Amino acid sequence: MSSKTYTIFISFIVALGGFLFGFDAGIISGVMSYAGPEFNLNEIESGWVVSAPSFAAMFAMLFSGRLSDLFGRKKMLIFVAFLYAISAVLSAIALSYEMLYIARIIGGIAFGAALVLAPMYIAEISTAENRGKLVSLQQLNIVFGFFAAFLSNYFFNKYNTTESTFLTDENVWRWMLGVEFIPAVIYFMLLFFVPKSPRWLYLNNNYDDAKKVLIKIHGIDRGETENAAIEKNIQAEKNKESLKLLDLLKPSLRFILVVGLVVGVLQQITGINAVYFYATSIFEQTGIGTDAAFSSGVLLSSISVIFTFLAIYLIDKMGRRPLLLFGTAGIAISLLVCAYGFNKATYQLTSEKINQLEFKESQQLLPLIDTVYESDIAFKNDLKDALGNKVYSKNDGAILEVSTSINATLILIGILGFIACFAFSLGPVMWVLLSELYPLKYRGLAIGVIAFVNSLISSLVQLVFPWELATLGNSLTFFIFGMIALIGFFIMVKIVPETRGKSLEELEKEFVTN
């Protein structure tokens, strides 16, 4: 195996943690269509089950970088894979709402750590020329995970029929969650074939082992060059004081800390995980029906894969800054298109439409016939009053399918545009930037802090998203996300630097030493 092939091989293995994150995120959008009604969850409880992993992840992100400095990137990643497997089993056998979210918290600890450790490890084995592509493998694995999850959900939903004796509404979501155990075990086993990070070995005075790894990864000539650059950088750091959290506030680090925080917050506050985690529910809001909503999830994840490949192709050619700016502008436009489409929707039930509904409580909707609703909030509130929360939650897709008058194509274009623009910009580029901006000594701590903030924003967005749809409505919710993206675009124009084509040591000299 050539050094180039070997580098790609081990980078892809490490980035499989991203696949499991994407798989978990995609799976839950289908799970909640069944688990929510079974446990009779309200909007906040549903939001907590969905957001619990991100809530746990923010603490894992804060500490995993420092723990990997102590125990090593490889050992921490193996532990992460073990937690993924435990989470999958406990989620599948959950007997209560509380057990389900605790199981998902365990998974959150795993993917929080993985999202920090994988780009850090990959950046530390890469060269300046291929670092962008290799770190982007994490985002590629995330979108592959989404694709696999939406495809899995589609088939589980398809074969969950009234004639089926194996799959039922009561157990199909358990299979959706439990199937994650398979890739988790594969990830666990493959990690034993990955070498320790050469830069981490240097940090822990294992110079001979570090040099051997560098030569194995890059070949003799390039390995010697990388070895000399790292050795010089480590020697310069040796006489500095021990690391503290407040060190990140030093004037020399202030600029790159602000850049990292801005990009980290913007990646999540525009609502990407709300769209991914609630994809099935969002598509149901357009009235296309539950089956079509599951199918649209497969289309959504396919777009993610295609445009992540585009990012990997362009990131070391165009650079990080152009991708971020073009992508964020596209995100803002796409979200505002969704807001416009939802704003034009109307809702009306007739006796004929009610007779098309197949659940026994449908006749309770007769008092609502012939009323034209221009507000999705008022319509849903009247549905809940007529049916009760549990019956409404289980049948909302079918009701919206027969009652909604909307330009569903426009909404689909907006959602897919958002996903496409995110997939070639904020998705992969954020992790590449974070892996590049910070000096080796501060890298674990800095990425951990920014990832903590990133995951905090993500968990809050996921937690309140069902409440937003129920209280603010579809249109205003997407309008808020769109305006945030627009503001973020103008901030990034001012502050985001270009890091393409420079070694980690060169970037440290440019942004910190100088």
C-alpha positions as CSV (number, residue, x, y, z in Angstrom):
1,M,0.0,0.0,0.0
2,S,1.5,3.4,-1.0
3,S,1.9,6.1,1.6
4,K,-0.9,8.2,0.0
5,T,-3.3,5.3,0.0
6,Y,-2.4,4.4,3.5
7,T,-3.1,8.0,4.7
8,I,-6.5,8.0,3.0
9,F,-7.3,4.6,4.5
10,I,-6.6,5.5,8.1
11,S,-8.2,8.9,7.7
12,F,-11.4,7.2,6.4
13,I,-11.4,4.8,9.3
14,V,-11.1,7.5,11.9
15,A,-13.8,9.6,10.1
16,L,-16.3,6.7,10.5
17,G,-17.2,8.2,13.8
18,G,-18.9,10.9,11.6
19,F,-20.8,8.1,9.8
20,L,-22.3,7.0,13.1
21,F,-23.2,10.6,14.1
22,G,-24.9,11.1,10.7
23,F,-26.7,7.7,11.1
24,D,-28.0,8.6,14.5
25,A,-29.1,12.0,13.4
26,G,-30.9,10.7,10.4
27,I,-32.5,7.7,12.1
28,I,-34.2,9.8,14.8
29,S,-36.2,11.8,12.2
30,G,-38.1,8.6,11.4
31,V,-38.1,7.2,14.9
32,M,-40.0,10.1,16.4
33,S,-42.9,9.4,14.0
34,Y,-43.5,6.2,16.0
35,A,-41.8,6.6,19.4
36,G,-43.4,10.1,20.0
37,P,-47.0,8.8,19.8
38,E,-46.1,5.6,21.7
39,F,-44.8,7.5,24.7
40,N,-47.4,10.3,24.1
41,L,-44.7,13.0,24.1
42,N,-45.4,16.7,23.9
43,E,-43.3,19.1,21.8
44,I,-40.7,19.7,24.5
45,E,-40.4,16.0,25.4
46,S,-40.0,15.2,21.7
47,G,-37.4,17.9,21.4
48,W,-35.5,16.6,24.4
49,V,-35.3,13.0,23.0
50,V,-34.0,14.4,19.7
51,S,-31.6,17.0,21.3
52,A,-30.3,14.9,24.2
53,P,-27.3,13.6,22.2
54,S,-26.2,17.1,21.2
55,F,-26.7,18.2,24.9
56,A,-24.4,15.4,26.0
57,A,-22.0,16.0,23.1
58,M,-21.2,19.6,24.1
59,F,-19.7,18.3,27.4
60,A,-17.8,15.5,25.6
61,M,-16.5,18.1,23.1
62,L,-15.3,20.3,25.9
63,F,-13.2,17.6,27.6
64,S,-12.4,15.1,24.8
65,G,-9.6,17.2,23.3
66,R,-7.8,17.5,26.6
67,L,-8.4,13.9,27.5
68,S,-6.9,12.9,24.1
69,D,-3.9,15.0,25.0
70,L,-3.5,12.8,28.1
71,F,-4.5,9.3,26.9
72,G,-4.0,9.6,23.1
73,R,-6.3,10.2,20.1
74,K,-6.5,6.5,19.3
75,K,-7.5,5.2,22.7
76,M,-10.2,7.8,23.0
77,L,-11.6,6.9,19.6
78,I,-11.8,3.2,20.6
79,F,-13.7,4.2,23.7
80,V,-16.0,6.3,21.6
81,A,-16.9,3.3,19.3
82,F,-17.7,1.2,22.4
83,L,-20.1,3.9,23.6
84,Y,-21.8,4.0,20.2
85,A,-22.6,0.3,20.4
86,I,-23.9,0.5,24.0
87,S,-26.2,3.5,23.0
88,A,-27.6,1.6,20.1
89,V,-28.6,-1.5,22.2
90,L,-30.1,0.6,25.1
91,S,-32.0,2.8,22.6
92,A,-33.6,-0.2,20.9
93,I,-34.8,-1.8,24.2
94,A,-35.9,1.4,25.8
95,L,-39.0,0.8,28.0
96,S,-39.8,4.4,28.8
97,Y,-39.2,8.0,27.6
98,E,-36.5,8.4,30.3
99,M,-34.6,5.3,29.3
100,L,-34.7,6.4,25.7
101,Y,-33.2,9.8,26.3
102,I,-30.5,8.4,28.7
103,A,-29.5,5.9,26.0
104,R,-29.3,8.7,23.5
105,I,-27.2,10.8,26.0
106,I,-24.6,7.9,26.0
107,G,-24.6,8.1,22.2
108,G,-24.2,11.9,22.4
109,I,-21.0,11.5,24.5
110,A,-19.7,9.3,21.8
111,F,-20.4,11.5,18.8
112,G,-19.4,14.7,20.7
113,A,-15.9,13.2,21.3
114,A,-15.7,11.8,17.8
115,L,-16.5,15.1,16.1
116,V,-13.6,16.7,17.9
117,L,-11.1,13.9,17.8
118,A,-11.4,12.8,14.2
119,P,-10.5,16.1,12.5
120,M,-7.8,16.7,15.1
121,Y,-6.2,13.3,14.4
122,I,-6.6,13.6,10.6
123,A,-5.0,17.1,10.6
124,E,-2.1,15.7,12.5
125,I,-1.3,12.9,10.0
126,S,-1.9,15.1,6.9
127,T,0.3,17.3,4.8
128,A,-0.6,20.9,3.9
129,E,-1.5,19.8,0.4
130,N,-4.1,17.2,1.3
131,R,-5.3,18.3,4.7
132,G,-8.5,19.9,3.5
133,K,-9.6,16.9,1.6
134,L,-8.7,14.4,4.3
135,V,-10.3,16.4,7.2
136,S,-13.4,16.7,4.9
137,L,-13.7,12.9,5.0
138,Q,-15.4,13.4,8.3
139,Q,-18.2,15.4,6.8
140,L,-18.4,13.0,3.9
141,N,-18.9,10.2,6.4
142,I,-21.6,12.2,8.2
143,V,-23.6,12.6,5.1
144,F,-23.1,8.9,4.2
145,G,-24.5,8.2,7.6
146,F,-27.5,10.4,6.9
147,F,-28.0,8.7,3.6
148,A,-27.8,5.2,5.2
149,A,-30.2,6.2,8.0
150,F,-32.8,7.8,5.7
151,L,-32.6,4.8,3.4
152,S,-32.9,2.4,6.4
153,N,-35.9,4.4,7.7
154,Y,-37.5,4.3,4.3
155,F,-37.4,0.5,4.1
156,F,-38.5,0.0,7.7
157,N,-41.4,2.3,7.1
158,K,-42.2,0.7,3.7
159,Y,-42.4,-2.8,5.2
160,N,-44.2,-1.8,8.3
161,T,-47.7,-2.6,6.9
162,T,-50.9,-3.8,8.4
163,E,-50.2,-7.2,6.9
164,S,-46.7,-7.5,8.5
165,T,-46.4,-9.7,11.6
166,F,-42.7,-8.8,12.1
167,L,-42.8,-5.0,12.0
168,T,-45.5,-3.0,13.8
169,D,-46.0,0.6,14.8
170,E,-44.9,-0.5,18.3
171,N,-41.6,-2.1,17.4
172,V,-40.4,-0.6,14.0
173,W,-38.7,2.3,15.7
174,R,-36.7,-0.1,17.9
175,W,-35.3,-1.8,14.8
176,M,-34.5,1.6,13.3
177,L,-32.4,2.5,16.4
178,G,-30.9,-1.0,17.0
179,V,-29.4,-1.4,13.5
180,E,-26.8,1.3,14.5
181,F,-25.1,-1.5,16.5
182,I,-23.7,-3.0,13.3
183,P,-21.6,0.0,12.1
184,A,-20.6,0.8,15.7
185,V,-18.9,-2.7,16.1
186,I,-17.2,-2.4,12.6
187,Y,-15.8,1.0,13.6
188,F,-14.6,-0.4,16.9
189,M,-12.7,-3.2,15.2
190,L,-11.2,-1.1,12.4
191,L,-9.7,1.5,14.9
192,F,-7.2,-1.1,16.1
193,F,-5.5,-0.8,12.6
194,V,-4.9,2.9,13.0
195,P,-1.5,4.2,14.3
196,K,-1.2,6.7,17.1
197,S,-1.0,10.4,16.1
198,P,2.7,11.4,15.3
199,R,2.2,14.9,16.7
200,W,0.6,13.5,19.9
201,L,3.6,11.1,20.2
202,Y,5.9,14.1,19.9
203,L,3.9,16.0,22.5
204,N,4.5,13.0,24.9
205,N,8.2,12.8,24.1
206,N,7.9,9.5,22.0
207,Y,10.1,10.9,19.3
208,D,11.3,7.6,17.8
209,D,7.8,6.2,17.5
210,A,6.5,9.5,16.1
211,K,9.2,9.5,13.4
212,K,8.4,5.9,12.4
213,V,4.7,6.7,12.0
214,L,5.5,9.8,9.9
215,I,7.7,7.7,7.6
216,K,5.1,5.0,7.3
217,I,2.4,7.5,6.5
218,H,4.4,9.9,4.2
219,G,7.4,7.9,3.0
220,I,11.0,8.6,3.9
221,D,11.6,12.0,2.3
222,R,8.4,13.7,3.2
223,G,8.4,11.9,6.6
224,E,11.8,13.4,7.4
225,T,10.5,16.9,6.4
226,E,7.4,16.7,8.5
227,N,9.5,15.3,11.4
228,A,11.9,18.3,11.3
229,A,9.0,20.8,11.2
230,I,7.2,19.2,14.2
231,E,10.4,18.8,16.2
232,K,11.2,22.5,15.7
233,N,7.8,23.5,16.8
234,I,7.8,21.3,19.8
235,Q,11.1,22.6,21.0
236,A,9.8,26.1,20.8
237,E,6.9,25.2,23.0
238,K,8.9,23.3,25.7
239,N,9.8,26.2,27.9
240,K,6.2,27.6,28.0
241,E,4.0,27.3,31.1
242,S,1.4,24.6,31.5
243,L,-1.9,25.0,29.7
244,K,-5.0,26.6,31.3
245,L,-8.4,27.4,30.0
246,L,-7.9,31.1,30.4
247,D,-4.8,30.9,28.1
248,L,-7.3,30.8,25.1
249,L,-8.1,34.5,26.0
250,K,-4.5,35.6,25.4
251,P,-4.2,38.5,22.9
252,S,-2.2,36.3,20.5
253,L,-5.0,33.8,20.3
254,R,-7.9,36.2,20.4
255,F,-8.4,36.5,16.6
256,I,-8.4,32.8,15.8
257,L,-10.7,32.1,18.8
258,V,-13.2,34.7,17.5
259,V,-13.1,33.2,14.0
260,G,-13.6,29.7,15.4
261,L,-16.5,30.8,17.6
262,V,-18.3,32.7,14.8
263,V,-18.0,29.8,12.3
264,G,-18.9,27.2,15.1
265,V,-22.0,29.1,16.1
266,L,-23.1,29.9,12.6
267,Q,-22.9,26.2,11.5
268,Q,-25.6,25.3,14.0
269,I,-27.7,28.4,14.6
270,T,-29.0,28.4,11.0
271,G,-30.9,25.2,11.8
272,I,-29.1,22.4,9.9
273,N,-29.6,19.8,12.6
274,A,-33.3,20.8,13.0
275,V,-33.7,20.1,9.3
276,Y,-31.8,16.8,9.5
277,F,-33.2,15.5,12.7
278,Y,-36.8,16.5,11.9
279,A,-36.7,16.0,8.1
280,T,-39.6,13.6,8.0
281,S,-41.7,15.9,10.1
282,I,-40.8,19.0,8.0
283,F,-41.7,17.2,4.8
284,E,-45.0,16.1,6.4
285,Q,-45.8,19.8,7.0
286,T,-46.0,20.3,3.2
287,G,-48.8,17.8,3.0
288,I,-47.0,15.3,0.8
289,G,-47.8,12.4,3.3
290,T,-45.8,10.2,5.6
291,D,-44.6,7.7,2.9
292,A,-43.4,10.6,0.6
293,A,-41.8,12.3,3.6
294,F,-39.6,9.3,4.2
295,S,-38.8,9.2,0.5
296,S,-37.8,12.9,0.5
297,G,-35.4,12.1,3.3
298,V,-33.5,9.8,1.0
299,L,-33.4,12.5,-1.6
300,L,-32.2,15.0,1.0
301,S,-29.3,12.8,2.1
302,S,-28.4,12.0,-1.5
303,I,-27.9,15.8,-2.1
304,S,-25.7,15.9,1.0
305,V,-23.4,13.2,-0.4
306,I,-23.1,14.8,-3.8
307,F,-22.3,18.3,-2.6
308,T,-19.9,17.0,0.1
309,F,-17.9,15.4,-2.7
310,L,-18.0,18.8,-4.4
311,A,-16.5,20.3,-1.2
312,I,-13.8,17.7,-1.0
313,Y,-12.9,18.4,-4.7
314,L,-12.9,22.2,-4.2
315,I,-11.6,22.8,-0.7
316,D,-7.9,22.6,-1.6
317,K,-8.4,24.3,-5.0
318,M,-10.7,27.2,-4.2
319,G,-9.8,27.5,-0.5
320,R,-11.8,27.6,2.7
321,R,-13.0,31.2,2.6
322,P,-14.8,31.2,-0.8
323,L,-16.7,28.0,0.0
324,L,-17.8,29.4,3.3
325,L,-19.0,32.7,1.8
326,F,-20.8,31.2,-1.3
327,G,-22.4,28.5,0.8
328,T,-23.7,30.8,3.6
329,A,-25.2,33.2,1.0
330,G,-27.0,30.2,-0.6
331,I,-28.2,29.0,2.9
332,A,-29.8,32.3,3.6
333,I,-31.6,32.5,0.2
334,S,-32.8,28.8,0.5
335,L,-34.2,29.3,4.0
336,L,-36.0,32.5,3.0
337,V,-37.5,30.6,0.0
338,C,-38.9,28.0,2.5
339,A,-40.3,30.8,4.7
340,Y,-42.1,32.3,1.6
341,G,-43.5,29.0,0.6
342,F,-44.9,28.1,4.0
343,N,-46.3,31.7,4.3
344,K,-48.5,31.1,1.3
345,A,-50.0,27.8,2.5
346,T,-53.7,27.3,3.4
347,Y,-55.4,24.4,5.2
348,Q,-59.0,23.1,4.8
349,L,-60.8,19.9,5.8
350,T,-64.0,18.8,4.0
351,S,-66.2,15.8,4.8
352,E,-64.8,14.1,1.7
353,K,-61.3,14.6,2.9
354,I,-62.1,13.4,6.4
355,N,-63.6,10.2,4.9
356,Q,-60.2,9.5,3.2
357,L,-58.5,9.3,6.6
358,E,-58.1,5.7,7.9
359,F,-57.9,6.2,11.7
360,K,-61.1,5.6,13.7
361,E,-61.1,9.0,15.5
362,S,-61.2,10.9,12.2
363,Q,-65.0,11.7,12.5
364,Q,-64.0,13.9,15.5
365,L,-62.7,16.4,12.9
366,L,-66.2,17.0,11.4
367,P,-66.7,20.3,13.4
368,L,-63.7,21.8,11.5
369,I,-65.0,21.1,8.0
370,D,-65.1,23.9,5.4
371,T,-63.1,26.3,7.6
372,V,-60.1,27.8,5.6
373,Y,-57.0,28.3,7.8
374,E,-54.3,30.6,6.6
375,S,-52.3,29.9,9.8
376,D,-50.7,26.5,10.3
377,I,-50.6,27.3,14.1
378,A,-54.4,27.8,14.4
379,F,-55.1,24.7,12.3
380,K,-52.8,22.4,14.3
381,N,-54.2,23.7,17.6
382,D,-57.8,23.0,16.5
383,L,-56.7,19.5,15.4
384,K,-55.1,18.8,18.8
385,D,-58.2,20.1,20.6
386,A,-60.4,17.8,18.5
387,L,-58.3,14.6,18.6
388,G,-56.0,14.9,21.6
389,N,-52.2,15.1,21.4
390,K,-51.5,11.4,21.1
391,V,-54.0,10.7,18.2
392,Y,-52.9,13.9,16.4
393,S,-49.2,13.1,16.7
394,K,-49.7,9.6,15.3
395,N,-51.8,10.9,12.3
396,D,-50.6,14.4,11.6
397,G,-48.9,13.4,8.3
398,A,-52.1,11.9,6.9
399,I,-54.2,14.9,8.0
400,L,-51.9,17.4,6.5
401,E,-51.7,15.4,3.3
402,V,-55.4,15.8,2.7
403,S,-55.9,19.3,4.0
404,T,-52.8,21.3,2.9
405,S,-52.7,23.6,-0.1
406,I,-49.1,24.6,-0.7
407,N,-46.4,24.8,-3.3
408,A,-44.6,21.7,-2.0
409,T,-42.1,21.9,-4.8
410,L,-40.9,25.3,-3.7
411,I,-40.4,24.1,-0.2
412,L,-38.5,21.1,-1.4
413,I,-36.3,23.3,-3.6
414,G,-35.6,25.5,-0.5
415,I,-34.8,22.6,1.8
416,L,-32.6,20.8,-0.8
417,G,-30.8,24.2,-1.6
418,F,-30.1,24.6,2.1
419,I,-28.7,21.1,2.4
420,A,-26.6,21.5,-0.7
421,C,-25.1,24.8,0.3
422,F,-24.4,23.6,3.8
423,A,-22.8,20.4,2.5
424,F,-20.1,22.3,0.5
425,S,-19.5,25.1,3.0
426,L,-20.3,25.2,6.8
427,G,-20.5,21.4,7.1
428,P,-17.0,20.4,6.1
429,V,-15.1,23.7,6.2
430,M,-15.7,24.4,9.8
431,W,-13.9,21.3,11.0
432,V,-11.1,21.9,8.5
433,L,-10.6,25.5,9.8
434,L,-10.7,24.4,13.5
435,S,-8.1,21.7,12.8
436,E,-5.8,24.3,11.2
437,L,-6.1,27.5,13.1
438,Y,-4.8,26.5,16.5
439,P,-1.2,25.8,17.6
440,L,-0.5,22.1,18.6
441,K,-0.3,23.0,22.3
442,Y,-3.7,24.7,22.3
443,R,-5.4,22.6,19.6
444,G,-7.2,20.0,21.9
445,L,-8.5,22.7,24.3
446,A,-9.5,25.3,21.7
447,I,-11.3,22.8,19.4
448,G,-13.0,21.4,22.5
449,V,-14.3,24.8,23.7
450,I,-15.6,25.8,20.3
451,A,-17.1,22.4,19.7
452,F,-18.8,22.8,23.1
453,V,-20.4,26.0,22.0
454,N,-21.3,24.5,18.6
455,S,-23.0,21.5,20.3
456,L,-24.8,23.8,22.8
457,I,-26.3,25.8,20.0
458,S,-27.2,22.6,18.1
459,S,-29.0,21.1,21.2
460,L,-30.9,24.3,21.8
461,V,-32.0,24.5,18.2
462,Q,-33.2,20.9,18.2
463,L,-34.9,21.2,21.6
464,V,-37.0,24.3,20.7
465,F,-37.6,23.4,17.0
466,P,-40.9,21.4,17.6
467,W,-42.0,24.2,20.0
468,E,-41.1,26.9,17.3
469,L,-43.2,25.0,14.7
470,A,-46.1,24.7,17.1
471,T,-45.9,28.3,18.5
472,L,-44.3,30.5,15.8
473,G,-45.4,28.5,12.8
474,N,-43.4,27.1,9.8
475,S,-43.0,30.4,8.0
476,L,-41.6,32.5,10.8
477,T,-39.3,29.7,12.0
478,F,-37.6,29.4,8.6
479,F,-37.5,33.2,8.2
480,I,-35.6,33.6,11.5
481,F,-33.1,30.9,10.4
482,G,-32.7,32.7,7.0
483,M,-32.0,36.1,8.6
484,I,-29.5,34.6,11.0
485,A,-27.6,33.1,8.0
486,L,-27.7,36.5,6.2
487,I,-26.2,38.3,9.2
488,G,-23.6,35.5,9.5
489,F,-22.6,36.0,5.9
490,F,-21.7,39.6,6.4
491,I,-19.8,38.9,9.6
492,M,-17.7,36.2,7.9
493,V,-16.9,38.5,5.0
494,K,-15.1,40.7,7.5
495,I,-13.2,38.1,9.6
496,V,-12.7,34.7,8.0
497,P,-9.1,34.1,6.8
498,E,-7.7,31.7,4.2
499,T,-5.7,28.8,5.4
500,R,-5.3,26.8,2.1
501,G,-1.9,25.4,1.2
502,K,0.0,26.2,4.4
503,S,1.4,23.8,7.0
504,L,0.1,23.8,10.5
505,E,3.4,25.3,11.7
506,E,3.2,28.1,9.0
507,L,-0.4,28.9,10.1
508,E,0.7,29.1,13.7
509,K,3.5,31.6,12.8
510,E,1.0,33.7,10.7
511,F,-1.9,33.9,13.1
512,V,-0.3,33.5,16.6
513,T,3.5,34.3,16.6
514,N,3.1,37.4,14.5
